[in-house]
């Protein structure tokens, strides 16, 4: 579907706020908060799922600023996901220059972690091809203004008419096969820049390997006085054991800010003290309780009676 002209300046994305850095959203939470005025002022609404018509919720054509947490959203200027489409990635948008125009919102549910699109020089996927897996400025290569069709393998892609994310763009969804740009987009031999939508911050998980942790420091244990008395006329050996059990609770809390850069497949080790194995997720605390037992045995030889009882 061809989209009308969309300028890059139409949506302004601000850097994450200090509040975001200190308290990132919980794993799995994807939401958009929209406001009727710039700078997050006025009435607001929060959505976590698709909204085909904002007018039905008394919030159509009034959005002037917004916040996105997690996966990107697509905002449309007409109900039922029609009209001009605007991609909104995670972050704060203090102003939306084309304000009071959004009538529908759609959450991007697709996996965006490993994007791939194949571009073709000729219609119907003919001629030379180029596989792209990251943001690319085609003006630096041989494919600038030479693309006529494409197939999207993975991810959601924005295809721009001009370099530097300039001009209007087409949103290409996973599985999309577009055989000819000219009748479909009016985009024949015009593609100069493309990029995949960025996923929301990942849920960070870590498995703690308790069996590989170092031995804890020794603890001081007070043992009661042990008295042994030999009432026989033979020398005896006494063995006395004492045991105590202690219960300790350890709280583990791990915090990851959105300023921390984590790549897929990254693993790391956390050195902590606790008893069991569990998974620690971003923004989540976990506690564990363990029982520590101490046993002390003493052996002492005691002379025969009538010697005084020996004490040790």
N, C-alpha and C positions, 0 to 999 in steps of 0.2 A: 504494500500500500504506500503510495507516495505521500510524503508529509509536506506541508507548506513550509515556507522559509522560516528557519529558526536560527537566531543569532546566538553565539556563545555567550554574549553579555546579558542575554535575557534572564539568566539565572546566575546569581552570584553566590558562591560557596565560601563560607568563612572557615578559618582554622578552628579546630576543636576548642571549646572553652575550658577554663581552668576547672570548672565543675566536672566536665567530662574526663579530664586527666586524672582527677582525684577519685572519681567514682564511675568507672565504666559500666555500661549496661550489663545485666546478667546474661549468661550464655543462652542462646536460643530466643532472645527477645528481639523482635523486629517491629519497629513502630515508627510512626510519623506523627508529629504534633504540629498542627497548623494554627496560625494566628491571623486575626482580621486586620492587624496593623503591623507596620514595620517594627523591627527591634523587639519582637515577641510581646507586643502590647495588645490590649483589647481581648475580646473573647477568643477562646481557643478550643480545639477539639483534638483528641488523641485517637488514632486508629491503628489497629494491629492486623487488619485484613482488608481485602479489596473493598472499595467503595464505588459502585457503578454510577451513582448519581448523588453528588453532595447536596443538591437542592432538596432532596427528600429528608435530609438531616439539617436543613436550614443553615447550610454553610457553603452554598454554591456561589462562585464568582465573588469571593470576598477575601481570599487568602493573599496576604502581603509579606509574610515571613513564615519560616518553618524550621523544624529540627527533625533530622532523620537519625535513627539509631538502628544499627544492624544492616540488613540487606537493603539495596537501593529500591526506590519507588519510581513509578512512571506517573506523571501528572498529565491529564488531558484537558483540553479546553472545551470539550463537549461531553455530555453524559454518554454512558455506555462505551467508554473508552474510544471515543471518536474525536476528530479535530486534531489540533497540533499536539504533539507529545513531547514531554520534557523529562529527561532522566535526572533523578535526584539521588546522589550517593550520600553515604553517611557523613554527617557534619551539621553545622549550623548555617542557615541562610537568613541573615538579618534583613535582607531586602530581596524581593522578587520584582525585577524591573517591569516584567509583564504581569503586574499585579491584578488582583480581582478578576482572574481569567480562568482559574482551574475549576472544573466541574466533575472530575472523576479521578480516582487514585487507584493504582494497581501495584501491589507488592511483587517484586521480582523473586519468585520462588526457586529459580533455577540455580544449579551449582555453578559458581563463577570462579572456582579455584584454578581450573586448568583450561583456559579458553583456547579455541583454535578455529580459524576460518580459512577457506581456500578461495583465492581470487582467480578469475579466468579472464584472459585477454579478449576472447570472443564470446558472443552469445551462445547459449546452450552448452556452456562449460567446455568450450573448445579453445584451441590455441594454447599458448603458454600459460602456466599456472604458477601461483605463488601461495605458499602456506604461511600464515601469520599467526603468531601466538602471543604477541605483546603489542603495545602501542607503537605505531609505525607512521612515519612521515614519508609518504611515497615520493615526494619531490626529490628525495636524496637517492633515488634508485631509478630503475628502468620502467617501473610499472606506473609512474605518475600519469594520470589522465589516459590510461589504457585499459581500464577494467570494465568489463561488460556484463559479467555474471558472477555469482558466488554461491558457495555452499557453506553453511555454518555447522561445524562439527560439535563445538562445545562453547558455552558462555553466551553472553549477550553483548553485541558489538554496536558501536556507534560509527557510522560511515559519514565522513565529512567531505564537502565539495572542495574546500580550500585547505592549505597547510595550516598547522598550528591550531587545529580544531576550529577552523573558520567556516563560515557559511552554514547553510542548513544541513541537517544530517538525517540519515535513515537509521532506525533501530532494527537491527537484525537479530532474530531470536534463534535459540538452539534448534537445529533441524531444518532451518529455513533454506530452501533451494530457490534462488531467484534466477531464472534462465536468461533474462534480458532486461538490462537497466532502462533502455530507452522507452518502451511502452509502460513499464511498471513504475519507474521513478522519474523519468525525464533526466536521468543521471548518467547517460551514456558517455563514456570516456571523460568523466568529470571527477572521479574519486582521487583525492590527493592525501587524505589522512584518515586513519581509523584507530580505534582503541576499544578494548573490552571494558565493560563496567566492572568497577572494583567491588569485591565482596565486602561485607561488613566484617568488623573485627572478629577473629575466630574465638571459639571457646577454647581456652587454654587448659589442657589437662596434663597432669604429671603423675606417674606411678612411682611411689616411694619404695625402694628395695630395702626393706627392713633387715633381711638376712645378711645384707652386705654392710650394715652400719658398724662402726667401731664400738669396741667394748666401752661401757660407761665408766666413769671415774668411780673408784671405790668409795663406799659409804661407811661411816663410823657407826658401829653397833654396840650398844651397852648391854653386856650380859650380866645377869644376876650372879651373886656369889654362890659358888658351888662348894658344898661341905660333904666330905666323905669320912665315915667312921668305921674302923676295923674292930669288930668285937670278937674276933677269933684269935687263936694263938699262932696263926700262920700269916706270913706276908701275903697281901692281896693286891690285885690290880683293879682299880676302879675306872670305868668308862661312863661318862655322863654327857648326854647331849641336850642342847637347848635350841629351840627354833622359834623364830618370830616371822610373821607375815605382814607386809606393808602393802597398802593399796595407793597407787598414784594415778592421777589423771593429767594428761597432757593435751593442750589445745594447740592445734596447728591452724594458722590462718595465712593464706597466701593472697597477695594482691598484685594484680597486673594492670598497669595503666595503658591507655591507648598510645602512649609515647614509646612503649616497648615494641620493638619490631621482632616478630616471630615468623619464621618461614615454615612451610609445610615440611614435616618430617623431622623437625628439630626435636632433640631429646636432651634432657639435662637431669642432674641428680640433686636432690635436696637432702642435706644431712640433718635429721631430726631424731628425737627420741620418742618412741612409742611402741605399742605392742603388736598391732595388727596391720594388715595391708588394706589400703583403700585408695580410691582415686580422688585427687584434689582438683577441683575445677575453679576457674576464675570467679572471684567474687564469693566463694563459698568457704566456710570454716568447718573444720572437722575436729572432733575430740576422740580420744581413745583412753581406755582405762586398763591398767595392768596390775597384776599382783606379783610382788617381789617377795620371795621367801629366803630366809637366812637360817642356816643350821650350823651350830658350833658344837664340836665334840672334844672333850678333854679326857686324857688318860693319865692316871697318877698311881704310883705304887705306895701302899700304906704299910707301915711296920705292924707286927702283931700286937695284941693287947699284952699287958695293961698299959701300953703307951697312950698318951693323950690323943684324942682324935685329931687327925691332921686336917688342916683347912687350906684350901687353895682357891 
